[in-house]
Amino acid sequence: MSSSTDKSDDAVGDSGPAEAVAAAAQDIGGFIRAQRLTAQVSLRQLAERAGVSNPYLSQIERGLRKPSADVLAQIAKGLRVSAEVLYVRAGILEERPASPVRDALLVDDSISERQKQMLLEIYDSFRRENGQADDQ
């Protein structure tokens, strides 16, 4: 009674960790491929920009490999997108509520990914501090 649709349902339901990892890898791989095609960048060009091998990037896109956070950051840089977007998509970070400040920082090409992350951490700490002060 097993079918290919049963397998995809398992990744969402009460499946084991291996199936969940496979589903996440497939999701992030498809997302990276879509971003690459939208940016009109070849697989070879992105692999070169990201500093990963062409076969490895191909395996990521096909969902055969789940990239580490470091590799995702390299791919994000190669695609000129925020690493945070890929981290959220891969399940490494939780999605945060929309914020004009956060959105502006994430699309700013004049600062590095590390600088963006540092500014976002500072911004979040100020928001938490002010939220706690409002509750008192």
Summary of the structure (lengths in Angstrom):
residues: 136
radius of gyration: 17.7
end to end distance: 58.1
largest distance: 58.1
contacts: 343
relative contact order: 0.09
helix: 71%
strand: 0%
